[in-house]
Each structure stands twice: as structure tokens, then as C-alpha cells.
């Protein structure tokens, strides 16, 4: 079983969009973050099933995530010059 990184972004309107860097075209959107994550899990399963059905090679995950990290552009902020735990 492979583990793919999912990027979840919040829009200015408050809804959420998600995508997987290792699976181009595999996306999801929802009003709530939890719902978006669940839809993205389902989208990945569906995407991989489609690739298998068409005889395509399943890509190995290559994206690396730094979970729970923050970066600040605010001068003087503790993580201004690097990552700090979030």
C-alpha cells in the first residue's frame, strides 16, 4: 500500500480544495475540511482504479510532507528564518 500526500487549501470564501501532487488531475472540493479530506481519499481510490483499468502504471509517491510545520513572513516571528513546530 502506498501513501500519497494530500494538499488541502482553504479558499477566501471558506471552502476547501484538495489535490495530490503525485496524481495529476486528482482533486476534491467541499465546504468543510473533514469532508474535503474524505472526498479526496475517495478520489484517490477512484483515480487509481481507473489507471489500473486502463493498464496505466501506478506512480510511486515522491512528495514529502513536513507535517505540523509553519513558516512565517512576519519579521521577528519565531519561525521567520526557518521552520517551527505548529
Order of alpha helices (4+ residues) and beta strands (2+ residues): beta-beta-beta-alpha-beta-beta
